[in-house]
Amino acid sequence: MNAPVPSSLESLYQCSDQELDQRIQAAKDRLGDSVVILCHHYQREEVYKFADLTGDSLKLSRLAAERSQAKTIVFCGVHFMAEVADILSGPEQVTILPDLAAGCSMADMADLPQVEAAWKELGRIIPVDTQVTPITYVNSTAELKAFCGSHQGTVCTSSNAGKILQWAFAQRPKVLFFPDQHLGRNSAKRMGIPLDEIVLYQPELPMGGLTEQDIHRARVILWNGYCSVHQMFQPAHVTLFRQRIPDIRIVVHPECSMEVCDLADDLGSTEQIQQIVQNAPPGSRFAIGTELNLVNRLKHQLTDREIHFLCPTICMCSTMFRIDTQHLCWTLENLLQGHIVNRITVPQREAHLAKIALERMLQVR
């Protein structure tokens, strides 16, 4: 039996949900182990259910690289995640992002020309090569990971940012941390670094809006970037839940603002948030400050716990939401015909330098 000729992407939007599910499953069955589908925790449920592997972006990339029999990696996440998968996977593996429009607004808040200009600007005031270690959050472009790789810097995740900062301070007295200011501030503060030694660099302003005194005093220089989802959670939301449910446990992602994180009971990455809730006894009550799809999934899985979404309005990763069952079906059916769509390829030199930065991170214990 020959594989079906893939329909145009537009025509798939005329299909019912049931038909799409059947076609995706049929394509998966035919492709077998030659393809691995990765889904980030924030992915919509109708796509997430077809995942072979689930997790955060770095975990998924590492797991996919270990599946050498999978010649194609279909990453249902956002662009920077697919880049990491391409960097860490084998040379014979191909990485696909089902919808190239699935980006990350935070990652877009820092690009290579801006970071190079900031590095040069800071270098007019302090000797950056001997005093500053650049750290980029994994939620960034491959070219920024490569920048860190070439400047003795590294990468961090939301779960290891504190350890990475400790490593960095053992190398040099200062850190340039981008693109997420909140993860950097929260991690540095939890290490005991005073707030007056943590400054915010605003790339659109001369010298980042800082004085020479600010730069000399600072131990942590943050980039003016943030997650549009986690920015939505406010201290008032925490206060409201504590008033309504006195014994509730507030758990938030460290991409939330310092003011929210200071009021929370626990901070955690997507993986850590899940572990906290899963390990709690039945009857436990939570208000969780992270992306809506993850919170709803926990509510569905753990019905013996009371789980609330911390924000009264809908906060979801709208760019990741662009990957839908139509794009997944289109991708898989093209693979059945030997067609690779939406391949993500990081240039060789950039991938080499980015991998150096990632490997430095992985060596930190």
C-alpha positions as CSV (number, residue, x, y, z in Angstrom):
1,M,0.0,0.0,0.0
2,N,1.5,3.3,-1.1
3,A,1.7,6.3,1.3
4,P,-1.0,8.9,0.8
5,V,0.0,12.0,-1.2
6,P,0.2,14.8,1.4
7,S,-2.6,17.3,1.1
8,S,-1.9,21.0,1.0
9,L,-1.7,22.6,4.4
10,E,-4.7,24.7,3.6
11,S,-6.9,21.7,2.8
12,L,-6.1,20.1,6.1
13,Y,-8.0,22.9,7.8
14,Q,-11.2,21.5,6.2
15,C,-10.7,18.2,7.9
16,S,-12.5,17.2,11.1
17,D,-10.5,16.7,14.3
18,Q,-11.2,13.0,14.2
19,E,-9.9,12.7,10.6
20,L,-6.7,14.6,11.5
21,D,-6.1,12.4,14.5
22,Q,-6.5,9.3,12.3
23,R,-4.2,10.6,9.6
24,I,-1.5,11.6,12.1
25,Q,-1.6,8.3,13.9
26,A,-1.5,6.4,10.5
27,A,1.6,8.4,9.5
28,K,3.3,7.8,12.8
29,D,2.7,4.1,12.5
30,R,4.2,3.9,9.0
31,L,7.2,6.1,9.9
32,G,7.9,4.1,13.0
33,D,11.2,4.6,14.8
34,S,12.6,6.7,11.9
35,V,10.8,9.7,13.3
36,V,10.6,11.0,16.9
37,I,8.0,13.6,17.9
38,L,9.0,15.9,20.7
39,C,6.5,18.1,22.5
40,H,7.3,20.8,25.0
41,H,5.2,21.0,28.2
42,Y,3.5,24.2,26.9
43,Q,2.2,22.5,23.7
44,R,-1.5,22.3,23.1
45,E,-3.1,19.1,24.2
46,E,-4.3,17.9,20.8
47,V,-0.7,17.9,19.6
48,Y,0.9,16.8,22.9
49,K,-1.0,13.5,22.9
50,F,1.0,12.4,19.8
51,A,4.4,13.0,21.5
52,D,7.0,10.3,21.7
53,L,8.9,12.4,24.2
54,T,7.8,15.3,26.4
55,G,9.7,17.7,28.6
56,D,11.5,21.0,28.6
57,S,13.5,22.1,25.6
58,L,17.0,21.0,26.7
59,K,15.8,17.7,28.0
60,L,14.0,16.9,24.8
61,S,17.0,17.8,22.6
62,R,19.3,15.5,24.6
63,L,16.8,12.6,24.6
64,A,16.3,13.0,20.9
65,A,20.1,13.0,20.2
66,E,20.2,9.6,22.1
67,R,17.7,8.1,19.7
68,S,20.1,7.5,16.8
69,Q,17.6,5.3,15.0
70,A,15.4,8.4,14.6
71,K,16.6,10.1,11.4
72,T,14.1,12.9,11.7
73,I,13.2,14.9,14.8
74,V,9.9,16.7,14.7
75,F,10.0,19.3,17.4
76,C,6.6,20.6,18.5
77,G,7.9,23.7,20.3
78,V,9.4,26.9,19.1
79,H,12.3,27.9,16.9
80,F,15.1,28.1,19.5
81,M,14.2,24.7,20.8
82,A,14.5,23.2,17.3
83,E,17.9,24.9,16.9
84,V,19.1,23.3,20.1
85,A,17.9,19.9,18.9
86,D,19.8,20.4,15.6
87,I,23.0,21.4,17.5
88,L,22.9,18.4,19.9
89,S,21.7,15.8,17.4
90,G,23.9,13.6,15.2
91,P,25.0,14.8,11.7
92,E,22.7,12.2,10.1
93,Q,19.6,13.5,12.0
94,V,17.3,16.1,10.6
95,T,15.3,18.5,12.7
96,I,11.9,19.9,11.7
97,L,9.7,22.6,13.2
98,P,6.2,22.0,11.9
99,D,5.4,25.7,11.7
100,L,8.3,28.2,11.1
101,A,6.1,30.9,12.6
102,A,6.4,29.3,16.1
103,G,9.0,31.7,17.6
104,C,9.7,33.1,21.0
105,S,9.1,36.8,21.8
106,M,11.7,36.6,24.6
107,A,14.3,35.2,22.3
108,D,13.5,38.0,19.8
109,M,14.4,40.6,22.5
110,A,18.1,40.0,22.1
111,D,19.9,39.5,18.8
112,L,23.6,39.2,17.9
113,P,24.2,42.8,16.7
114,Q,22.6,44.2,19.9
115,V,24.6,41.9,22.2
116,E,27.9,42.6,20.3
117,A,27.2,46.3,20.5
118,A,26.5,46.0,24.3
119,W,29.7,44.0,24.8
120,K,31.7,46.7,22.9
121,E,30.0,49.5,24.9
122,L,30.7,47.8,28.2
123,G,34.3,47.2,27.0
124,R,34.9,50.9,26.8
125,I,34.3,51.1,30.6
126,I,35.6,47.8,31.9
127,P,37.8,45.0,30.5
128,V,35.0,42.7,29.5
129,D,37.2,39.8,28.4
130,T,38.7,39.4,31.8
131,Q,35.9,40.7,34.0
132,V,32.6,39.6,32.4
133,T,31.2,36.1,31.7
134,P,28.3,36.1,29.2
135,I,25.4,33.8,30.0
136,T,22.5,33.2,27.7
137,Y,19.3,31.6,28.8
138,V,18.5,28.5,26.7
139,N,15.5,30.5,25.4
140,S,17.7,32.4,22.9
141,T,18.9,32.1,19.4
142,A,21.7,29.8,18.4
143,E,23.8,32.8,17.4
144,L,23.7,34.1,21.0
145,K,24.7,30.7,22.3
146,A,27.6,30.8,19.8
147,F,28.5,34.3,21.1
148,C,28.8,32.8,24.6
149,G,30.8,29.9,23.3
150,S,33.3,32.2,21.7
151,H,33.6,34.5,24.8
152,Q,34.2,31.9,27.5
153,G,30.5,32.0,28.4
154,T,27.8,29.4,28.7
155,V,24.1,28.7,28.7
156,C,21.6,28.2,31.5
157,T,18.1,26.8,32.0
158,S,15.5,27.9,34.5
159,S,16.4,25.0,36.7
160,N,20.2,25.5,36.8
161,A,20.6,29.3,36.6
162,G,21.8,29.6,40.2
163,K,24.5,26.9,39.7
164,I,25.6,28.5,36.4
165,L,25.9,31.9,38.1
166,Q,28.1,30.3,40.8
167,W,30.3,28.8,38.1
168,A,30.5,32.1,36.3
169,F,31.6,34.1,39.4
170,A,34.3,31.5,39.9
171,Q,35.6,32.6,36.5
172,R,35.2,36.4,36.6
173,P,33.7,39.0,38.9
174,K,30.8,40.0,36.6
175,V,28.1,38.5,34.5
176,L,26.2,39.7,31.5
177,F,22.9,37.7,31.6
178,F,20.4,37.7,28.6
179,P,17.7,37.7,27.4
180,D,15.4,37.2,30.5
181,Q,15.9,39.8,33.2
182,H,13.6,38.1,35.6
183,L,15.3,34.7,35.7
184,G,18.6,36.5,36.1
185,R,17.4,38.8,38.9
186,N,15.6,36.0,40.8
187,S,18.5,33.6,40.6
188,A,21.1,36.3,41.6
189,K,18.9,37.5,44.5
190,R,18.5,33.9,45.8
191,M,22.3,33.7,45.8
192,G,22.4,36.7,48.2
193,I,23.6,39.3,45.7
194,P,22.3,42.7,46.7
195,L,19.9,44.4,44.4
196,D,22.1,47.4,44.0
197,E,24.7,45.1,42.4
198,I,22.2,43.9,39.9
199,V,21.5,46.4,37.0
200,L,19.4,46.4,33.9
201,Y,20.9,47.0,30.5
202,Q,18.5,48.6,28.1
203,P,19.9,48.1,24.6
204,E,17.9,50.9,23.0
205,L,19.5,53.5,25.3
206,P,23.0,54.9,25.2
207,M,25.2,52.8,27.5
208,G,22.2,50.7,28.2
209,G,20.8,53.5,30.4
210,L,23.6,52.9,32.9
211,T,26.2,55.2,34.3
212,E,29.9,54.2,34.5
213,Q,29.5,53.9,38.3
214,D,26.6,51.5,37.8
215,I,28.7,49.3,35.5
216,H,31.7,49.3,37.9
217,R,29.5,48.5,40.9
218,A,27.4,45.8,39.2
219,R,28.0,42.1,39.6
220,V,25.1,41.1,37.4
221,I,24.2,43.0,34.2
222,L,20.7,42.0,33.1
223,W,19.3,42.3,29.6
224,N,15.9,44.1,29.3
225,G,14.0,41.0,28.1
226,Y,11.1,39.0,29.5
227,C,8.6,36.2,28.8
228,S,5.3,37.7,27.7
229,V,3.4,34.9,29.4
230,H,5.1,35.0,32.8
231,Q,5.0,38.8,32.8
232,M,1.3,38.6,33.2
233,F,1.4,37.2,36.7
234,Q,1.1,40.0,39.3
235,P,1.6,40.2,43.1
236,A,-2.2,41.0,43.5
237,H,-3.0,37.5,42.0
238,V,-1.0,35.9,44.8
239,T,-2.6,38.1,47.5
240,L,-6.1,37.2,46.1
241,F,-5.5,33.5,46.3
242,R,-4.1,33.7,49.8
243,Q,-7.1,35.6,50.9
244,R,-9.5,33.1,49.3
245,I,-7.7,29.9,50.2
246,P,-5.4,30.4,53.2
247,D,-3.6,27.0,53.0
248,I,-2.9,27.3,49.2
249,R,0.6,26.7,48.0
250,I,1.8,29.2,45.4
251,V,4.3,27.8,42.8
252,V,5.6,30.0,40.0
253,H,8.2,29.9,37.2
254,P,11.3,32.0,37.8
255,E,10.6,33.9,34.6
256,C,7.9,35.7,36.7
257,S,8.8,39.1,38.2
258,M,10.8,39.3,41.4
259,E,7.8,40.8,43.2
260,V,5.7,37.7,42.3
261,C,8.5,35.2,43.1
262,D,9.2,36.8,46.5
263,L,5.6,36.1,47.5
264,A,5.5,32.5,46.2
265,D,6.1,29.4,48.2
266,D,8.2,27.7,45.5
267,L,10.0,28.6,42.3
268,G,10.5,26.0,39.6
269,S,11.1,25.1,36.0
270,T,8.4,23.3,34.1
271,E,9.8,20.0,35.2
272,Q,10.2,21.1,38.8
273,I,6.6,22.5,39.0
274,Q,5.3,19.2,37.8
275,Q,7.4,17.3,40.4
276,I,6.2,19.6,43.2
277,V,2.5,19.1,42.4
278,Q,2.9,15.3,41.6
279,N,4.8,14.7,44.9
280,A,2.2,16.5,47.1
281,P,-0.3,14.5,49.0
282,P,-3.9,14.2,47.8
283,G,-6.0,17.2,48.8
284,S,-3.2,19.7,48.4
285,R,-4.1,23.0,47.0
286,F,-2.0,24.9,44.5
287,A,-2.1,28.1,42.5
288,I,0.4,27.9,39.7
289,G,2.0,30.7,37.8
290,T,3.2,29.3,34.4
291,E,1.7,28.6,31.0
292,L,-1.9,27.6,30.9
293,N,-1.6,24.3,28.9
294,L,0.8,22.9,31.5
295,V,-1.5,23.9,34.4
296,N,-4.6,22.5,32.7
297,R,-2.7,19.2,32.0
298,L,-1.9,18.9,35.7
299,K,-5.5,19.6,36.7
300,H,-6.6,16.8,34.4
301,Q,-4.0,14.3,35.5
302,L,-4.2,15.0,39.3
303,T,-7.9,15.2,40.1
304,D,-7.3,14.5,43.8
305,R,-5.5,17.9,44.1
306,E,-7.0,21.3,43.9
307,I,-5.1,23.2,41.1
308,H,-5.7,26.8,40.1
309,F,-4.2,29.0,37.4
310,L,-2.7,31.9,39.1
311,C,-3.8,34.6,36.6
312,P,-7.5,35.5,36.1
313,T,-6.9,36.0,32.4
314,I,-5.7,33.4,29.8
315,C,-1.9,33.3,29.5
316,M,-0.6,30.8,27.0
317,C,2.4,30.7,24.7
318,S,0.7,32.0,21.6
319,T,3.6,31.4,19.3
320,M,3.9,27.7,20.3
321,F,0.2,27.5,19.9
322,R,0.7,28.0,16.1
323,I,1.8,24.4,15.9
324,D,-1.5,22.6,15.5
325,T,-2.6,19.2,14.3
326,Q,-2.8,20.4,10.7
327,H,0.9,21.3,10.7
328,L,1.8,18.1,12.4
329,C,-0.2,16.0,9.9
330,W,1.3,18.0,6.9
331,T,4.8,17.4,8.2
332,L,4.4,13.7,8.8
333,E,2.6,13.0,5.5
334,N,5.4,14.8,3.6
335,L,7.9,12.6,5.4
336,L,6.1,9.6,4.2
337,Q,6.7,10.8,0.6
338,G,10.3,11.6,1.4
339,H,9.8,15.3,1.5
340,I,11.4,17.3,4.4
341,V,9.5,20.5,5.2
342,N,10.5,23.3,7.5
343,R,14.0,21.9,8.3
344,I,15.9,23.8,10.9
345,T,19.7,23.9,10.2
346,V,22.2,25.9,12.3
347,P,25.3,26.9,10.3
348,Q,28.3,24.7,11.1
349,R,30.5,27.2,12.8
350,E,27.6,28.7,14.8
351,A,26.6,25.2,15.8
352,H,30.1,24.4,16.9
353,L,30.5,27.5,19.1
354,A,26.9,27.1,20.5
355,K,27.7,23.5,21.4
356,I,30.8,24.6,23.3
357,A,28.6,26.9,25.4
358,L,26.0,24.1,26.0
359,E,28.7,21.6,26.9
360,R,30.2,24.1,29.5
361,M,26.7,24.2,31.1
362,L,26.4,20.4,31.1
363,Q,29.7,20.1,32.9
364,V,28.5,22.2,35.8
365,R,27.3,20.1,38.7
